[in-house]
Amino acid sequence: MTPSADIKKLQRNYIPDTFAITDWESLQPFFEELSAREILTRDALENWLKDISEVQSVISEDACWRQIRMTCDTENKELEEAFSFFCLEIEPKIKPYNDVLNKKLIASPFIKELDQNTYYTYLRGVEKEIKLFTEKNIPIHAEIAILAQHYGTITGKMSVEIQGTEYTLQQAATFLMQSDRELRKEVYTKINERRQVDEVALNNLFDELVAKRHQIAINAGFENYRDYKFEELGRFDYTVKDCEDFHDSIKKYITPIVENFYEHKRNQLGLNELMPYDIDAEPEGQKPLKPFKNGEELLEKSIQAFSNLRPYFGECLRKMNSLHQFDLESRKGKAPGGYNCPLAETGAPFIFMNAAGTADDVVTMMHEGGHALHSFLSHNLSLSAFKEYPMEMAELASMSMELFSMDQWPVFYQNENELKRAKAEELERALSIFPWIATIDKFQHWIYTNPSHSIEERSTAWMKIYSEFAPKNISWTHLEKYKTILWQKQLHLFEVPFYYIEYGIAQLGALAMWKQYKANKEQTLDNYMDALSKGNTQTLKELYKTAGIQFDFSAENVKSLSEFVKEEMKAIFG
């Protein structure tokens, strides 16, 4: 049975409907009561868990809105202060109570009477939280939450002037698609010179983050932050060694394919050597793809594409639109990047983007829309913890949707040649992203296993790691100074450490989903919806099995799926 997209805000049964978080004192009585409550039956235990879930949902949504509003307007000090207040004055006081509640749950004699199929992954996560918790880390976590947001504040102010008009860096990047090489070079130089202005500030910010994260690991009894973070992220289904093997597989099987892409681009442009500002360029006489004019048109066409794929998918986006849950267009003062933010109480999530009218923006919208479907499909699960799905699964939802949606891209590209170009670019992107993923992930491993490094040592390590995975047929002559700070554009390094290899694992999964889709579209979409509706009630391997694929990022699978993509690219152009 198809679920309803007419998502309803969760009904409160424990917290008054009129309650809103203003300070810790207003929240504390709920935690006191939950901590003290006597639990004498299994039913009482489940009701207690539902009340905890309700409190968690209220807190989560409040925190999310504070972050959303701040990223939409990084220049508004009141919004920044509201977010900081939560991080410094509310969240730190919640954590000791969470530990008390976790231990109370694990100690309950009625825990054995809970349905283990439903509760297994949740209880595994609770035991992990107990293991990692130490009061010494509470103020450090709060400090990190504030510091990490400084990245958006710094980068949100970045803009450049091109041909007499001011552009955000996201908007300026569209000029790198132009056939005029001198213009591309000029714009590329301006973008990177602007990044250099804040190079020192971002280096200093990152140093602070690394030091505090390392201290968290030491306080929790770990040798380094990498090992701590693997535990915190709940990476129960793969190891550090698996990640390292994955890096090697990308280097061996995918980097050579990407080099072939770039060689084709060089020949297409008629160049002796390919520079970084040539990678996205269109050949003479070919205009960059322009699939939409503004955010309104992007949303309208995305709804149509989703509806054509499955009516329910389009209804989900329509529901979000009716609730004003979109901020799509790039503007000065807005944080960089894009995200889908689940809203625990409301159910319908919020999508944030920096669209500038490009083909990449269409892909981003499909990606974030996939995340949004995940929120809709898991909303009716009984506990908020059941909806906190693994990130490898979250990105499978989004990346699969990028590929599924390609059949519906005539909505954006009425011209057949443009449609073929867009599809080919998407498949090229699906493989080209892997070397960058491996670079960022391996860089993080180095950073946090060498926590006392200097800025100079970090720069050297970055250059070495980058050279391992980057295609060898891009020339950086006279541009080396820009290469050294390439890592600073990756917000994940600052805001969500170690959250990046998930994109690589999920991309392989998405390619497997697409292969399945090519064989049986409706069954694949059924599997997709079924897997997303499970939230966090299955292990990662079980969720992938429910989706109709294997959780597998072995060298053999990397090789097999990359060959599949190459064949599909050939098929596009007949």
C-alpha positions in Angstrom: 0.0 0.0 0.0 1.4 3.4 -1.0 1.8 5.7 2.0 0.2 9.1 2.2 2.3 12.2 1.4 -0.1 14.2 3.4 2.3 14.0 6.3 1.0 15.0 9.7 2.9 16.6 12.6 3.4 14.1 15.3 0.8 14.3 18.0 2.2 15.2 21.5 1.0 13.0 24.3 3.6 13.8 26.9 4.7 17.3 26.3 2.0 20.0 26.1 1.1 21.2 22.6 1.9 24.8 23.5 5.3 24.0 24.9 8.3 25.6 23.1 12.0 25.5 24.2 13.1 28.8 25.7 15.7 27.7 28.1 17.0 24.6 30.0 14.8 25.2 33.0 11.7 24.6 30.9 13.0 21.3 29.6 14.6 19.9 32.7 11.4 18.7 34.5 10.7 16.2 31.6 14.1 14.7 32.0 13.8 14.5 35.7 10.4 12.7 35.5 11.7 10.3 32.8 14.8 9.5 34.9 12.7 8.9 38.1 9.8 7.0 36.6 9.2 3.5 37.9 8.9 0.9 35.1 7.1 -2.3 36.2 6.0 -3.9 32.9 7.1 -4.3 29.3 4.2 -2.0 28.2 5.4 0.6 30.7 8.9 0.4 29.2 7.6 0.9 25.7 5.4 3.9 26.8 8.5 5.3 28.5 10.5 5.0 25.3 7.7 6.7 23.4 7.8 9.6 25.9 11.6 9.9 25.5 11.1 9.8 21.7 8.6 12.7 21.9 11.1 14.8 24.0 13.8 14.0 21.5 11.7 15.0 18.6 10.8 18.3 20.1 14.4 19.1 20.9 15.7 17.9 17.5 13.2 20.0 15.5 14.0 23.1 17.6 17.7 22.6 17.0 17.2 22.0 13.3 15.2 25.2 12.8 17.9 27.2 14.6 20.5 25.8 12.2 18.3 26.2 9.1 17.6 29.9 9.8 21.2 30.6 10.5 22.5 28.9 7.3 19.8 30.8 5.3 21.2 34.1 6.6 24.7 33.9 8.0 24.8 37.7 8.4 22.0 37.8 11.0 23.7 37.8 14.4 20.4 37.1 16.2 20.0 33.8 14.3 23.6 32.9 15.0 23.2 33.7 18.7 20.0 31.6 18.9 21.9 28.6 17.5 24.9 29.2 19.8 22.5 29.5 22.8 21.2 26.0 22.1 24.7 24.6 21.6 26.1 26.2 24.8 23.1 26.4 27.2 20.8 23.6 26.4 22.4 20.7 24.6 25.3 20.2 27.1 22.7 19.9 29.9 20.8 17.2 28.0 23.7 14.8 27.6 24.1 13.7 31.2 20.4 12.9 31.3 20.6 11.0 28.1 23.3 8.8 29.7 21.1 8.2 32.7 18.2 7.2 30.5 20.4 5.0 28.3 21.7 3.1 31.4 18.2 2.9 32.8 17.0 1.2 29.6 19.8 -1.3 29.4 19.4 -2.2 33.1 15.6 -2.8 32.8 14.6 -6.5 33.2 11.9 -6.0 30.6 14.3 -5.2 27.8 14.4 -8.9 27.0 10.7 -8.8 26.3 11.0 -6.2 23.5 10.8 -7.4 19.9 14.4 -7.9 19.1 13.8 -7.7 15.3 12.6 -4.1 15.8 14.8 -3.0 18.7 18.2 -4.7 17.9 19.9 -1.8 16.0 18.5 0.8 18.5 19.7 -1.1 21.5 23.1 -1.7 19.9 23.3 2.1 19.4 22.4 2.8 23.0 25.2 0.5 24.3 27.6 2.3 22.0 26.5 5.7 23.4 27.0 4.5 27.0 30.5 3.3 26.1 31.5 6.7 24.5 29.9 9.0 27.1 32.1 11.0 29.5 31.1 14.3 31.2 34.5 15.7 30.4 33.5 15.9 26.7 30.2 17.8 27.1 31.7 21.3 27.0 34.1 20.4 24.2 31.2 19.1 22.1 29.4 22.4 22.6 32.5 24.4 21.7 33.0 22.3 18.5 29.3 22.8 17.5 29.9 26.6 17.6 33.3 26.5 15.9 32.1 24.3 13.0 29.4 26.9 12.1 32.1 29.5 11.7 33.0 27.8 8.4 29.6 28.8 6.9 29.9 32.3 8.3 33.4 32.7 6.7 32.5 31.1 3.3 29.1 32.7 3.1 30.7 36.1 2.8 32.8 35.1 -0.2 32.0 36.8 -3.5 33.7 38.0 -6.6 33.1 40.7 -9.2 32.8 39.5 -12.8 32.1 41.9 -15.7 30.9 44.5 -13.2 28.5 42.3 -11.3 29.0 40.7 -7.9 28.5 36.9 -7.6 28.7 34.3 -4.9 31.3 31.7 -5.6 28.6 29.2 -6.5 27.2 31.6 -9.0 30.6 32.5 -10.3 31.4 28.9 -10.9 28.9 28.8 -13.8 31.3 30.9 -15.8 33.7 27.9 -15.8 31.4 26.2 -18.2 31.8 28.9 -20.9 33.7 28.2 -24.1 35.7 31.4 -23.7 38.9 30.2 -22.2 40.3 33.5 -21.1 37.1 34.2 -19.3 37.3 30.9 -17.5 40.9 31.5 -16.5 39.9 35.0 -15.2 37.0 33.6 -13.2 38.9 30.6 -11.8 41.7 33.0 -10.7 39.3 35.4 -9.0 37.5 32.5 -7.2 40.7 31.1 -5.9 42.2 34.4 -5.0 39.1 35.1 -2.9 39.5 31.7 -1.2 43.1 32.6 -0.4 41.9 35.7 1.5 40.5 33.4 4.1 43.1 30.7 3.9 44.7 31.6 7.2 41.4 32.0 9.0 40.2 28.6 7.8 43.5 27.0 8.7 43.3 28.4 12.2 39.7 27.3 12.5 40.6 23.8 11.4 43.5 23.6 13.9 41.1 24.4 16.7 38.6 21.8 15.6 41.3 19.1 15.2 42.7 19.8 18.7 39.3 19.7 20.4 38.3 16.5 18.5 41.5 14.8 19.5 40.9 15.8 23.1 37.4 14.2 22.9 39.0 10.9 21.7 41.6 10.9 24.5 38.9 11.7 27.1 36.8 8.7 25.9 39.8 6.4 26.1 40.7 6.2 22.4 44.2 6.6 20.9 42.9 9.0 18.2 39.8 10.7 16.9 39.5 8.5 13.9 39.0 5.4 16.0 36.6 7.3 18.3 34.6 8.5 15.3 34.3 5.1 13.7 32.7 4.0 16.9 30.5 7.1 17.3 29.3 6.8 13.7 28.2 3.2 14.4 30.4 1.7 11.7 29.5 -1.9 12.7 29.6 -3.3 9.2 33.0 -2.2 8.0 36.5 -1.3 9.3 39.4 1.1 8.8 41.1 -1.6 6.7 38.0 -1.8 4.5 38.2 1.9 3.9 41.9 1.7 3.0 41.2 -1.1 0.6 38.4 1.0 -0.9 40.9 3.8 -1.5 43.2 1.4 -3.3 40.4 0.1 -5.5 39.4 3.6 -6.6 43.0 4.3 -7.4 43.3 1.1 -9.4 40.0 0.9 -11.3 38.4 4.4 -11.4 41.1 7.0 -11.6 42.2 5.6 -15.0 38.6 5.9 -16.3 38.4 9.5 -15.1 41.7 10.2 -16.8 40.1 8.9 -20.1 37.1 11.3 -19.5 39.6 14.2 -19.2 41.5 13.1 -22.3 38.2 13.2 -24.2 37.5 16.7 -22.8 41.0 17.9 -23.9 40.5 16.6 -27.4 37.0 18.0 -27.5 38.3 21.5 -26.6 41.3 21.2 -28.9 43.8 21.9 -26.2 47.4 20.9 -25.8 46.9 20.6 -22.0 43.9 20.5 -19.7 43.9 23.1 -16.9 41.6 23.0 -13.8 39.5 25.8 -15.3 38.9 23.6 -18.4 37.3 20.7 -16.8 33.7 22.0 -16.9 34.0 23.9 -20.1 31.9 23.5 -23.2 33.4 23.3 -26.7 33.2 26.3 -29.0 29.7 26.8 -30.2 28.1 24.7 -27.4 26.4 26.5 -24.7 26.3 25.3 -21.1 23.1 23.4 -20.2 20.5 25.7 -18.7 17.7 23.4 -17.4 15.9 26.1 -15.5 15.8 29.9 -15.0 15.2 30.2 -11.2 14.4 28.4 -8.0 10.7 28.4 -8.7 11.1 26.7 -12.1 13.6 24.2 -10.6 11.0 23.2 -8.0 8.1 23.0 -10.5 10.1 20.8 -12.9 11.4 18.6 -10.1 7.9 18.0 -8.9 6.9 17.0 -12.4 9.9 14.6 -12.8 9.3 13.0 -9.4 5.6 12.6 -10.2 6.4 11.0 -13.5 8.6 8.5 -11.7 6.0 7.7 -9.1 3.0 10.0 -8.3 3.8 9.6 -4.5 7.3 11.1 -5.0 5.9 14.2 -6.5 3.2 14.5 -3.8 6.0 14.6 -1.2 7.7 17.6 -2.8 4.3 19.3 -3.2 3.6 18.8 0.5 7.0 20.4 1.3 6.2 23.3 -0.9 2.9 23.9 0.7 4.8 24.1 4.0 7.4 26.5 2.6 10.2 23.9 3.2 12.5 25.1 0.4 15.3 27.7 0.1 16.9 27.0 -3.3 18.6 29.9 -4.9 22.2 31.1 -4.3 22.6 34.6 -2.7 25.2 36.5 -0.7 25.1 35.8 3.0 23.8 32.3 2.6 25.9 29.4 3.8 27.5 27.2 1.0 26.3 23.8 -0.1 23.0 22.0 0.0 21.2 19.7 2.4 18.0 18.0 3.3 17.2 18.6 7.0 14.8 16.0 8.5 12.3 17.6 10.9 11.4 15.1 13.6 8.0 16.5 14.6 6.8 18.1 11.3 7.8 15.1 9.3 8.2 17.0 6.0 11.9 18.0 5.8 13.6 21.2 4.7 15.7 21.4 1.5 18.5 24.0 1.3 20.4 24.7 -1.9 22.5 27.3 -3.7 21.1 26.8 -7.2 22.5 28.9 -10.0 20.7 27.5 -13.0 23.1 24.6 -13.9 22.8 20.9 -14.7 24.6 20.2 -11.4 21.7 22.0 -9.6 19.2 19.5 -11.2 21.3 16.6 -9.8 21.5 18.3 -6.4 17.7 18.7 -6.3 17.2 15.0 -7.3 19.7 14.1 -4.6 18.1 16.1 -1.8 14.7 15.0 -3.0 15.8 11.4 -2.5 16.7 12.3 1.1 13.3 14.0 1.5 11.5 10.8 0.5 13.5 9.0 3.2 12.1 11.4 5.8 8.5 10.8 4.5 8.8 7.1 4.3 10.3 6.6 7.8 8.1 9.3 9.5 5.5 6.8 10.9 8.0 4.7 12.7 7.2 4.7 16.4 10.4 6.0 17.9 12.6 8.9 16.7 15.6 6.6 17.1 14.1 4.3 14.5 14.2 7.1 12.0 17.9 7.9 12.5 19.0 5.7 9.6 22.7 5.0 8.9 24.3 7.6 6.6 25.4 4.9 4.1 21.7 4.2 3.7 20.7 7.9 3.6 23.1 8.5 0.8 21.9 5.4 -1.0 18.4 7.0 -1.0 19.7 10.2 -2.5 22.2 8.9 -5.0 19.8 6.3 -6.3 17.2 9.0 -7.0 19.8 10.9 -9.1 20.0 7.9 -11.4 16.3 6.8 -11.3 15.3 10.3 -12.2 17.3 10.4 -15.5 14.3 8.8 -17.4 12.3 11.9 -16.4 14.9 14.5 -17.4 13.1 15.5 -20.6 11.2 17.7 -18.2 14.4 19.8 -17.9 15.8 19.1 -21.4 13.4 19.2 -24.3 16.3 19.0 -26.8 17.4 15.4 -27.4 21.1 16.3 -27.7 21.0 18.3 -24.5 19.2 15.4 -22.7 22.0 13.0 -23.9 24.6 15.5 -22.7 23.0 15.8 -19.3 22.7 12.0 -18.8 26.3 11.4 -20.0 27.5 14.1 -17.5 25.6 12.5 -14.7 27.2 9.1 -15.3 30.6 10.7 -15.7 30.0 12.5 -12.4 29.0 9.2 -10.8 32.5 7.8 -11.4 34.5 11.1 -11.3 33.4 11.7 -7.7 35.1 8.6 -6.4 38.8 9.9 -6.5 37.8 13.0 -4.6 35.9 10.9 -2.0 39.0 8.7 -1.6 41.2 11.8 -1.3 39.0 13.5 1.4 38.6 10.3 3.3 42.3 9.3 3.3 43.2 12.9 4.2 40.9 12.7 7.3 42.6 9.4 8.3 46.0 11.2 8.1 44.8 14.3 10.0 43.3 12.6 13.0 46.1 9.9 13.3 48.6 12.8 13.2 46.8 15.3 15.5 49.8 17.4 16.4 50.7 18.2 12.8 51.6 21.8 11.7 49.9 23.7 8.9 52.9 23.1 6.7 52.8 19.3 7.4 49.1 19.2 6.7 49.6 21.0 3.4 52.3 18.5 2.4 50.2 15.6 3.3 47.3 17.0 1.3 49.4 17.5 -1.8 50.7 13.9 -1.5 47.3 12.3 -1.0 45.7 14.5 -3.7 48.3 13.4 -6.2 47.6 9.7 -5.4 44.0 9.9 -6.7 43.8 12.9 -9.0 43.9 12.3 -12.8 47.5 12.8 -14.0 46.4 14.6 -17.2 45.4 17.9 -15.5 48.1 20.5 -15.6 48.6 22.8 -12.5 51.3 24.9 -14.1 51.4 28.3 -12.2 48.3 27.2 -10.2 50.0 25.0 -7.5 49.2 27.6 -4.8 45.5 27.1 -5.4 45.8 23.3 -5.2 47.2 23.5 -1.7 44.0 24.9 -0.4 41.5 22.8 -2.4 40.6 20.8 0.7 39.2 24.0 2.4 36.2 24.0 0.0 35.0 20.7 1.5 32.6 21.7 4.3 32.4 18.1 5.6 36.0 18.4 6.9 34.9 21.3 9.1 31.3 20.5 10.0 30.9 16.7 9.9 34.3 14.9 10.2 34.6 11.5 8.7 31.2 11.8 7.0 32.4 11.4 3.4 33.2 7.9 2.6 29.5 7.2 2.9 29.1 8.9 -0.4 31.5 6.4 -2.0 29.9 3.4 -0.4 26.4 4.7 -1.3 27.4 5.6 -4.9 28.4 2.0 -5.5 25.0 1.0 -3.9 23.2 3.5 -6.1 24.8 2.1 -9.3 23.7 -1.4 -8.2 20.2 0.0 -7.6 20.2 1.6 -11.1 21.4 -1.7 -12.6 18.5 -3.4 -10.9 16.2 -0.6 -12.1 17.2 -1.1 -15.7 16.1 -4.7 -15.4 12.8 -4.1 -13.5 11.8 -0.6 -12.8 8.7 -1.1 -10.7 10.1 -3.8 -8.5 13.2 -1.7 -7.9 11.1 1.3 -6.8 9.1 -1.0 -4.5 12.4 -2.3 -3.0 13.6 1.3 -2.7 10.5 2.4 -0.8 10.5 -0.7 1.4 14.1 -0.1 2.4 13.6 3.6 3.1 10.6 2.9 5.2 12.6 0.6 7.6 14.6 3.6 8.9 17.1 2.3 11.4 15.2 -0.9 12.4 17.6 -3.1 10.3 21.4 -3.4 10.1 23.1 -1.8 7.2 23.6 -5.1 5.4 19.9 -6.0 6.0 18.7 -2.6 4.6 20.8 -3.1 1.4 19.3 -6.6 1.1 15.8 -5.1 1.5 16.7 -2.7 -1.3 17.5 -5.7 -3.5 21.3 -5.3 -3.5 24.4 -6.3 -1.5 26.3 -4.2 0.9 29.6 -4.5 -1.0 32.4 -2.1 -1.7 35.0 -4.7 -2.6 37.5 -4.2 -5.4 35.6 -6.7 -7.5 32.4 -4.7 -7.1 34.1 -1.4 -7.8 35.5 -2.8 -11.0 32.2 -4.5 -12.1 30.1 -1.4 -11.6 32.5 1.0 -13.2 32.4 -1.3 -16.3 28.6 -1.2 -16.2 28.6 2.6 -16.2 31.1 2.7 -19.1 28.7 0.5 -21.2 25.7 2.6 -20.3 27.5 5.8 -21.4 28.2 4.2 -24.7 24.5 3.3 -25.0 23.4 6.9 -24.5 25.0 7.9 -27.8 24.1 4.8 -29.6 
